[in-house]
Amino acid sequence: MGTMANTLVLVYVGGALNMMVLIYSYGVSFRQLVNTDFVAIELIRAIAGSVGIIGTVPCVAGVAVWLFSKK
């Protein structure tokens, strides 16, 4: 599960990296760049996706055990 969450975070960072470099190339300071809504949205997306993966895998495993133990 940890590798899936890490991969998800890296995908979001890779997707947002080009936009952050573009904004930074216009002369926006690093401090302003980090405080933009864009960075906050990407962080929230990464955290929400990671929580979803970490929560979904055990739930699905539990349902599978419950379904296959009835035989």
C-alpha positions in Angstrom: 0.0 0.0 0.0 2.8 2.4 0.8 4.3 2.0 -2.7 0.9 2.8 -4.3 0.5 5.9 -2.2 4.1 7.0 -3.0 3.5 6.5 -6.7 0.3 8.5 -6.5 2.1 11.4 -4.8 4.9 11.3 -7.4 2.3 11.3 -10.2 0.7 14.5 -8.8 4.1 16.1 -8.3 5.2 15.2 -11.8 1.9 16.6 -13.2 2.2 19.8 -11.3 5.9 20.3 -11.8 5.6 21.8 -15.3 3.0 24.4 -14.1 5.1 25.3 -11.1 8.2 25.8 -13.3 6.1 27.9 -15.7 4.9 30.1 -12.8 8.4 30.4 -11.4 9.8 31.4 -14.8 7.5 34.5 -14.7 9.5 35.8 -11.8 7.2 34.7 -9.0 9.2 34.2 -5.8 9.4 30.7 -4.3 7.5 31.9 -1.2 4.6 33.2 -3.3 4.6 30.1 -5.4 4.3 27.8 -2.4 1.5 29.9 -1.0 -0.7 29.8 -4.1 -4.0 27.9 -4.3 -2.5 25.7 -7.0 0.0 24.1 -4.6 -2.6 23.7 -1.9 -5.0 22.0 -4.3 -2.3 19.6 -5.5 -1.4 18.7 -1.9 -5.0 18.0 -1.0 -5.5 15.9 -4.1 -2.4 13.8 -3.2 -3.4 13.4 0.4 -7.0 12.5 -0.5 -5.8 9.9 -3.1 -3.4 8.4 -0.7 -6.0 8.1 2.1 -8.4 6.6 -0.5 -5.9 3.9 -1.5 -4.9 3.2 2.1 -8.5 2.9 3.1 -9.8 1.0 0.1 -7.3 -1.9 0.0 -8.0 -3.2 3.5 -11.8 -2.8 3.0 -11.7 -4.8 -0.3 -9.5 -7.5 1.3 -12.1 -7.8 4.2 -15.0 -8.1 1.8 -13.1 -10.7 -0.2 -12.4 -12.7 2.9 -16.0 -12.5 3.9 -17.3 -13.6 0.5 -14.9 -16.5 0.0 -15.2 -17.8 3.6 -18.9 -18.7 3.0 -17.9 -21.7 0.8 
